[in-house]
Amino acid sequence: MRKLNILISGSTGYIGVQLVKLLLNHKKVKIKYLCGSSSVGKKISYYDKSLLGKKLPIIVKFKKEYLKKVDVIFTALPNGEAQQISKYLLKNNVLIDLAADFRLNKASEYLKWYKQKHKSVNNIKKVFIQSPKFQEKK
């Protein structure tokens, strides 16, 4: 079986770095792109010294063209930013949002909780893998 090509957007924040460390040892994935904004050109080891010497790509600015070369996109971004990326997804892409952009099922709920309009309403009900929700047992 071939390896899944991975793009991580928001790779330099705490969640992004932890994800890199988890995926680095996974035998069925290849981290193809590490994306950031203010960290372009840096190595991920700048943010976590335990990644020194690991074979990882240099941090680049996200470009929608990268989606042609990846299977899975992880987003560990501030609220609202994964919505932009979701607009460019191709049929073969799966988005795994580790923040809040696709946590809620209704745009009105997103506005209520996050005080901003959802910018990708058409993608809310699509099959996105999202961070776990905790529900009370009734």
LINFEN-V567808 format. One record per residue. N is the residue number from 1. SS is DSSP state (H for helix, E for strand, L for the rest). PSI is psi in whole degrees, 0 to 359 (none if undefined). BURIAL is b if it has 9 or more other C-alpha atoms within 8 Angstrom, else e. Layout:
BEGIN
N & SS & PSI & BURIAL
N & SS & PSI & BURIAL
END
This chain:
BEGIN
1 & L & 136 & e
2 & L & 157 & e
3 & L & 147 & e
4 & E & 132 & b
5 & E & 132 & b
6 & E & 141 & b
7 & E & 132 & b
8 & E & 115 & b
9 & E & 126 & b
10 & L & 34 & b
11 & L & 346 & b
12 & L & 354 & b
13 & L & 176 & e
14 & H & 309 & e
15 & H & 318 & b
16 & H & 315 & b
17 & H & 318 & b
18 & H & 321 & e
19 & H & 316 & b
20 & H & 314 & b
21 & H & 322 & b
22 & H & 312 & e
23 & H & 334 & b
24 & H & 325 & b
25 & L & 3 & e
26 & L & 128 & e
27 & L & 344 & e
28 & L & 15 & e
29 & E & 152 & b
30 & E & 122 & b
31 & E & 107 & b
32 & E & 322 & b
33 & E & 135 & b
34 & E & 121 & b
35 & E & 144 & b
36 & L & 179 & b
37 & L & 301 & e
38 & L & 357 & e
39 & L & 11 & b
40 & L & 132 & b
41 & L & 348 & e
42 & L & 163 & e
43 & L & 149 & b
44 & H & 335 & b
45 & H & 343 & b
46 & H & 329 & e
47 & L & 341 & e
48 & L & 110 & b
49 & H & 339 & e
50 & H & 349 & e
51 & H & 2 & b
52 & L & 134 & e
53 & L & 356 & e
54 & L & 146 & e
55 & L & 95 & e
56 & L & 151 & e
57 & L & 157 & b
58 & L & 150 & b
59 & E & 133 & b
60 & E & 163 & b
61 & L & 138 & e
62 & L & 135 & b
63 & L & 137 & e
64 & H & 338 & e
65 & H & 333 & e
66 & H & 334 & b
67 & H & 338 & b
68 & H & 339 & e
69 & H & 7 & e
70 & L & 158 & b
71 & L & 318 & b
72 & E & 135 & b
73 & E & 122 & b
74 & E & 134 & b
75 & E & 128 & b
76 & L & 66 & b
77 & L & 163 & b
78 & L & 156 & e
79 & L & 133 & b
80 & L & 335 & b
81 & H & 328 & b
82 & H & 334 & b
83 & H & 320 & b
84 & H & 313 & b
85 & H & 322 & b
86 & H & 336 & b
87 & L & 340 & e
88 & L & 359 & e
89 & L & 143 & b
90 & L & 168 & e
91 & L & 325 & e
92 & L & 357 & e
93 & L & 144 & b
94 & E & 132 & b
95 & E & 128 & b
96 & E & 106 & b
97 & E & 120 & b
98 & L & 10 & b
99 & L & 220 & b
100 & L & 358 & b
101 & L & 328 & b
102 & L & 23 & b
103 & L & 325 & b
104 & L & 152 & b
105 & L & 349 & e
106 & L & 140 & e
107 & H & 326 & b
108 & H & 325 & e
109 & H & 322 & b
110 & H & 315 & b
111 & H & 317 & b
112 & H & 313 & e
113 & H & 324 & e
114 & H & 0 & e
115 & L & 33 & e
116 & L & 149 & e
117 & L & 146 & e
118 & L & 130 & b
119 & L & 2 & e
120 & L & 53 & b
121 & H & 322 & e
122 & H & 338 & e
123 & H & 352 & e
124 & H & 316 & b
125 & L & 354 & e
126 & L & 168 & e
127 & L & 93 & e
128 & L & 140 & b
129 & E & 136 & e
130 & E & 170 & b
131 & L & 151 & b
132 & L & 146 & e
133 & L & 143 & e
134 & L & 130 & e
135 & L & 144 & e
136 & L & 143 & e
137 & L & 137 & e
138 & L & none & e
END
